[in-house]
Amino acid sequence: LNRAPKKKANSNGTMVGGQWVDGRWPGKGGMAFRQFGDRIRLALAHELNAMTCMAWVRLDNLDHYFNALMMSGDARVGEPQWQFNQNGSLNFGKRTLAGWGVGHLEVLTSPVKLDPDQMGLWVHIAVVYDNPSKTLSHYVDGREISRHPLQSLTPIRLGRPEIGNWTPVSGQPMEPIRSFKGRIDEFAIYSRALAAEEIR
């Protein structure tokens, strides 16, 4: 359910598989991603020069080389990829060239911040993409853990992103299996760059 004010009627997500379970405390809902196909599909026809994504996550494991948080699979210029790496770092990629292949994305990766001891614990994560300042920042539990200069200032084109999974529409991308394993609560996308104080 899209809780944004003045939302468009078609902006609610579609839940595919998954299961409503307790979120960050008993009686508060969150979504569990357990099976290979679990995901939430969105349709967001927006171009953004600034964007903040944030969520509470409780990881069960990092089974794959990449583990999807929010990703688009149309292989179009400007589409975003936000995911965990298997080593517990976060990365955000934006496609700069259409199609799959090495060198088609600008990828900005945080230091390693989640380790096996944190599996099963709730963690707040955020990424701030900001063309005007030409920077991208990763946050964990309200603290900025890395800041990177942006090379490409093409706007973000959300298109048809998926939360917790992704479906490449054609071709053969590297690492096509990226399903998230765990729970997600209060996933939010903002059409501006939130300040550090707001994220805290």
ABEGO torsion letter per residue (X at the ends): XBABBGBBAAABBBBBEEBBBBBABBGBBBBBBABAABBBBBBBBBBBABBBBBBBBBBABBABABBBABBBAAGBBGBBBBBBBAAGBBBBBBBABBEBEBGABBBBBBBBABBAAABGBBBBBBBBBBAAAGBBBBBBGGBBABBBBBABABBBBAEBBBBGBBBBABEBBBGABABBBEBBBGBBBBABBBBAAAAX
